[in-house]
């Protein structure tokens, strides 16, 4: 088959090959978070202290129940859409192609396999399988040609054709973005001259400033390719305007335009309610053209603020706190999970059901 390339990333017309190689894939799809996603920077924008808890002290403050429920749901839908795509002729899964749906676990079996692998979530398995079954009952057919599932992208700040900005890199380059580099190859095979972090004394000084995203699905809707993002919620209200300002969705648009060009059709939410009456909604995310125009500058400034704070305040328990009863401390989803840590410091950990991990820069 002849492969058609969008910005150097190969998607064949029938989808059964990528750069001439048929994929070999494990039965359980990796549907985990990207390595350096927007949530990292977004958390720092919301509250520097919360960033220090999670990214520097390695304290996991996300509700274990909500996180696990969402992960189980994502795995099920990754397998559902990948099987649909394979039956349609082939689908890009992660970074390889699969055209044999029998090599993938069924969505319900994949949910169980994920719980077994992670050693958690079995008490939520019946609920999330029921949510999945209701979804398929209402949507027995794919919403379009499934092009990609759990597809990783990365973008780096630098100069391309003399223009400074945030540029999508070639898939082969992502694993080397933590190294000091003068240049990298863009997704259209052009050269990006790196504009590195400028913070002498910081361990990341001179390294690329970059961000990663993992796309739940890319689906052809007519002649457009649309990025889909699955959301599992206790209540689906249909109000989606708040998603438009979310930096992660801004990155989807920014990167999608570079990869797909004129064929890019925007970002769609796949909102799935996990409680009765199990509502579903598939709205498009509204655009935010003003913010998107200076998204690269926002990322650049925030990464330098993070690095400066690392140098100025090595005591991560004493980073700046939001300290507002109606802001991040008490948001629309309830009280911040780190509130007791701000009130009592390290002693506050005894009040929380949290996990400690390694520091991650």
Helices and strands as residue ranges (DSSP letters): E 3-6, E 9-12, H 38-46, H 48-51, I 52-56, E 59-60, H 64-87, E 91-93, E 96-98, G 101-103, H 107-118, G 122-124, H 125-138, E 145-160, E 163-168, G 171-176, E 183-185, E 191-194, E 210-221, E 224-233, H 241-245, H 247-260, G 261-263, E 264-273, E 280-281, H 289-293, H 295-312, G 316-318, E 330-331, E 334-335, H 339-344, G 345-351, E 355-356
